[in-house]
């Protein structure tokens, strides 16, 4: 008998200075398991917007099942604005 690992939670876009990157801990977890050959699925809700469509397309291109992605007519797909300032870069150096 084979098992399926279900990951519930956000699939969102990290808006980096270099451009958007698909992420979210539950999505990253499901993807990593999938890449190791384990059957895993993400259960998440995306906005019916451009970011939502791009997220779904990228999830499928990563070889993941999109069956349990839901669509939201009211709220947009989640995003996180990421920025770096001199102080944070300086403090992150070893």
C-alpha positions as CSV (number, residue, x, y, z in Angstrom):
1,X,0.0,0.0,0.0
2,X,1.3,3.4,-0.9
3,X,0.9,6.5,1.2
4,X,0.0,10.1,0.2
5,X,1.2,13.0,2.3
6,X,-1.1,16.0,2.4
7,X,0.2,19.4,3.1
8,X,-2.4,22.1,4.0
9,X,-1.7,25.8,3.8
10,X,-0.4,28.7,1.7
11,X,1.1,28.8,-1.7
12,X,2.2,32.4,-2.1
13,X,4.6,34.6,-3.9
14,X,7.7,36.0,-2.3
15,X,8.1,39.4,-4.1
16,X,11.9,39.7,-4.1
17,X,13.8,42.6,-5.6
18,X,14.9,40.3,-8.4
19,X,11.3,39.2,-9.1
20,X,8.5,36.9,-7.7
21,X,9.3,33.4,-6.5
22,X,6.7,30.9,-5.7
23,X,6.9,29.7,-2.1
24,X,5.0,29.1,1.2
25,X,6.2,26.5,3.7
26,X,3.4,24.0,3.0
27,X,4.0,24.1,-0.7
28,X,7.8,23.9,-0.3
29,X,7.3,20.8,2.0
30,X,5.0,19.1,-0.5
31,X,7.3,19.8,-3.4
32,X,10.4,18.6,-1.6
33,X,8.7,15.3,-0.7
34,X,7.4,15.0,-4.3
35,X,10.9,15.5,-5.6
36,X,12.1,12.7,-3.4
37,X,9.6,10.3,-5.1
38,X,6.9,10.4,-2.4
39,X,3.3,11.1,-3.3
40,X,2.4,14.4,-1.8
41,X,-0.3,17.0,-2.5
42,X,-0.9,20.6,-1.6
43,X,-4.3,21.8,-0.4
44,X,-4.4,25.5,-0.8
45,X,-6.5,28.4,-2.0
46,X,-5.4,30.8,-4.8
47,X,-7.0,34.0,-5.9
48,X,-8.5,34.1,-9.4
49,X,-5.8,36.5,-10.5
50,X,-2.6,36.5,-12.5
51,X,-0.5,35.3,-9.6
52,X,-3.0,32.5,-8.9
53,X,-2.9,31.3,-12.5
54,X,0.9,31.5,-12.6
55,X,1.1,29.5,-9.3
56,X,-1.1,26.7,-10.6
57,X,0.9,26.5,-13.8
58,X,4.2,26.4,-11.9
59,X,2.9,23.8,-9.5
60,X,1.8,21.5,-12.4
61,X,5.2,22.1,-14.2
62,X,6.9,20.9,-11.0
63,X,5.1,17.6,-11.4
64,X,2.6,18.2,-8.6
65,X,-1.1,17.5,-8.6
66,X,-3.4,20.6,-8.7
67,X,-6.6,18.7,-7.9
68,X,-6.8,20.2,-4.4
69,X,-6.1,23.8,-5.3
70,X,-9.2,26.0,-4.6
71,X,-10.0,29.3,-6.3
72,X,-11.1,32.4,-4.5
73,X,-13.3,35.0,-6.3
74,X,-12.9,37.6,-3.5
75,X,-9.3,37.6,-2.3
76,X,-6.1,37.7,-4.3
77,X,-3.3,35.1,-4.2
78,X,-1.0,35.7,-1.2
79,X,2.1,37.7,-1.6
80,X,5.0,38.8,0.7
81,X,7.0,41.9,-0.1
82,X,10.7,41.1,0.5
83,X,13.2,43.9,0.6
84,X,16.8,44.3,1.9
85,X,18.3,47.4,3.4
86,X,22.0,48.1,4.2
87,X,21.4,47.2,7.9
88,X,19.9,43.8,7.3
89,X,22.5,42.9,4.7
90,X,25.3,44.0,7.1
91,X,23.8,42.0,10.0
92,X,23.5,38.9,7.9
93,X,27.2,38.7,7.0
94,X,29.3,36.1,8.9
